[in-house]
Amino acid sequence: MAKAKTGSFFLTETIQIPVATTTGGRVQGEIDLGAYVNVPTGQAVAIEEVDFIVQSGADFGAAGNSMVQGDGAFAFQLLDLNPGTAFVRADDQSLVASGSLNIDFTNNVLSHQSDLYPDSYGTLDRAFMVVNDTLYLVGGIDSTTTSASAITYITARIKCQVVKLSNTDWMAIAIQSTASDN
């Protein structure tokens, strides 16, 4: 299906959830893939793995319950079509990876979950192929308000490589990608 043009490399994007963001508040960041995706040559990005990191405080190491004002969760999604600041359902073809960080405020217990499995796609023949020139990271808070004193940072760390697709494969991925644009 695809021939690797580069070895694996990492792209990252960090969004900041502002102080005192109320439940349902969402923020979006963008990762420009314009240097890697090229329509005339059939060049695309193959995503092999996505990791999400949630940090808070001036030193990025604050305790979990310092991120929120009560029990709640941070949720995040990485997509290859622009959802604005909305989350998409799991069957949306533009969803690359998603996850959540649940916080038990009283006991300071955090549990992280990757909702879309696998978040590690593995070898090139199983990679998530992207033919769009931008990836979108959306994150936000639910069931509580974020800390009144500390910004929360959500980072997507994406392991990928540049690949060359055949014309047939390129068209199939492009059709699938635009078909999920609701």
C-alpha positions as CSV (number, residue, x, y, z in Angstrom):
1,M,0.0,0.0,0.0
2,A,2.6,2.6,1.1
3,K,6.3,3.0,0.7
4,A,8.2,4.8,3.4
5,K,10.1,7.9,2.3
6,T,11.4,8.7,5.8
7,G,12.1,6.9,9.0
8,S,9.8,7.5,12.0
9,F,9.7,10.9,13.6
10,F,7.6,12.7,16.2
11,L,5.2,15.6,15.8
12,T,3.7,17.3,18.9
13,E,1.0,19.8,19.7
14,T,0.0,21.2,23.0
15,I,-3.2,23.0,23.9
16,Q,-3.8,24.9,27.1
17,I,-7.0,24.6,29.0
18,P,-7.4,28.0,30.7
19,V,-7.8,28.6,34.4
20,A,-11.5,28.2,35.6
21,T,-12.8,26.7,32.4
22,T,-16.2,25.3,33.1
23,T,-17.6,21.9,32.2
24,G,-17.9,21.4,28.5
25,G,-15.2,24.0,27.7
26,R,-13.1,23.0,24.7
27,V,-9.9,24.2,23.1
28,Q,-8.5,23.3,19.7
29,G,-4.9,23.2,18.3
30,E,-3.6,22.5,14.8
31,I,-0.6,20.6,13.5
32,D,0.5,21.7,10.0
33,L,1.3,18.8,7.8
34,G,1.7,20.9,4.6
35,A,5.4,20.1,4.4
36,Y,4.7,16.4,4.5
37,V,1.6,15.9,2.4
38,N,1.8,16.5,-1.4
39,V,-1.1,15.6,-3.6
40,P,0.7,15.6,-7.0
41,T,3.3,13.1,-5.8
42,G,1.0,11.0,-3.7
43,Q,2.9,11.8,-0.5
44,A,1.0,11.3,2.8
45,V,1.7,10.9,6.5
46,A,1.4,7.5,8.1
47,I,0.6,7.7,11.8
48,E,2.0,4.8,13.8
49,E,1.3,5.8,17.4
50,V,-0.3,8.6,19.4
51,D,0.3,9.4,23.1
52,F,-1.5,12.0,25.2
53,I,0.2,13.7,28.1
54,V,-1.7,15.9,30.6
55,Q,0.3,18.3,32.8
56,S,-0.5,21.2,35.1
57,G,1.1,24.0,37.0
58,A,4.1,26.2,36.5
59,D,6.5,23.3,36.6
60,F,4.2,20.9,34.7
61,G,4.3,18.5,37.6
62,A,1.4,19.5,39.8
63,A,-0.8,16.9,41.5
64,G,-3.8,15.6,39.7
65,N,-6.3,17.2,42.0
66,S,-4.7,20.6,41.5
67,M,-6.0,20.6,37.9
68,V,-9.7,20.6,38.9
69,Q,-12.1,21.9,41.5
70,G,-14.0,18.6,41.9
71,D,-14.4,15.1,40.4
72,G,-14.2,15.4,36.7
73,A,-12.4,14.4,33.5
74,F,-10.3,15.8,30.7
75,A,-11.1,14.4,27.3
76,F,-9.1,14.8,24.1
77,Q,-9.2,13.7,20.5
78,L,-6.8,13.9,17.5
79,L,-8.6,14.2,14.1
80,D,-7.7,14.8,10.5
81,L,-10.7,16.9,9.7
82,N,-11.6,20.1,11.5
83,P,-14.3,19.5,14.1
84,G,-14.1,23.1,15.5
85,T,-14.1,22.6,19.2
86,A,-16.5,19.7,19.2
87,F,-15.8,16.1,19.9
88,V,-16.8,13.4,17.3
89,R,-18.3,10.0,17.9
90,A,-16.0,7.0,17.8
91,D,-17.3,5.8,14.4
92,D,-16.2,9.1,12.6
93,Q,-13.5,8.2,10.1
94,S,-11.6,11.4,10.8
95,L,-10.9,10.2,14.4
96,V,-7.2,9.3,14.7
97,A,-7.0,8.8,18.5
98,S,-8.8,9.8,21.6
99,G,-8.6,9.4,25.4
100,S,-9.5,10.7,28.8
101,L,-8.0,11.4,32.2
102,N,-10.5,10.9,35.0
103,I,-9.8,12.6,38.3
104,D,-11.1,11.5,41.7
105,F,-10.5,14.9,43.4
106,T,-10.9,13.9,47.0
107,N,-8.5,10.9,46.8
108,N,-6.2,12.5,44.3
109,V,-6.5,9.4,42.0
110,L,-6.1,9.7,38.3
111,S,-6.9,7.1,35.6
112,H,-5.9,7.6,32.0
113,Q,-7.6,5.7,29.2
114,S,-7.1,5.6,25.4
115,D,-10.6,5.3,24.0
116,L,-9.7,4.5,20.4
117,Y,-7.9,1.2,20.2
118,P,-5.3,0.8,19.0
119,D,-3.7,4.1,19.8
120,S,-0.6,2.3,18.6
121,Y,-1.2,1.3,15.0
122,G,2.0,-0.5,14.6
123,T,3.8,-1.3,11.3
124,L,3.4,0.7,8.1
125,D,0.8,-1.6,6.7
126,R,-1.5,-0.9,9.7
127,A,-0.7,2.9,10.1
128,F,-3.5,5.5,9.9
129,M,-2.9,7.3,6.6
130,V,-3.4,11.1,6.5
131,V,-3.8,12.9,3.2
132,N,-5.1,16.2,4.7
133,D,-2.6,19.0,5.4
134,T,-3.7,19.6,9.0
135,L,-4.3,17.5,12.1
136,Y,-6.5,18.9,14.9
137,L,-6.2,18.3,18.7
138,V,-9.3,19.1,20.7
139,G,-9.4,18.9,24.5
140,G,-11.6,20.0,27.3
141,I,-13.0,19.5,30.8
142,D,-16.2,17.7,31.8
143,S,-18.2,17.4,35.1
144,T,-16.2,20.1,36.9
145,T,-14.3,23.4,36.5
146,T,-10.6,23.5,36.0
147,S,-8.3,24.9,38.7
148,A,-8.7,28.5,39.6
149,S,-4.9,28.9,39.7
150,A,-3.2,26.5,37.3
151,I,-3.4,26.1,33.5
152,T,-3.7,22.5,32.3
153,Y,-1.7,21.4,29.2
154,I,-2.8,18.6,26.9
155,T,-0.1,17.3,24.5
156,A,-0.5,14.9,21.6
157,R,2.8,13.2,20.7
158,I,2.5,11.6,17.3
159,K,4.9,9.0,15.9
160,C,4.7,9.1,12.1
161,Q,6.6,8.9,8.8
162,V,6.2,10.3,5.3
163,V,5.1,7.7,2.8
164,K,4.4,7.5,-0.9
165,L,1.0,6.1,-1.9
166,S,-0.2,4.7,-5.2
167,N,-2.8,6.8,-7.1
168,T,-5.4,4.2,-6.3
169,D,-4.6,4.2,-2.5
170,W,-4.4,8.0,-2.4
171,M,-7.9,8.3,-3.9
172,A,-9.4,5.7,-1.6
173,I,-8.0,7.5,1.5
174,A,-9.1,10.9,0.2
175,I,-12.6,9.6,-0.6
176,Q,-12.9,8.0,2.9
177,S,-11.6,11.2,4.5
178,T,-14.0,13.6,2.8
179,A,-16.9,11.1,3.3
180,S,-16.7,11.6,7.0
181,D,-16.8,15.4,6.7
182,N,-20.3,16.0,8.0
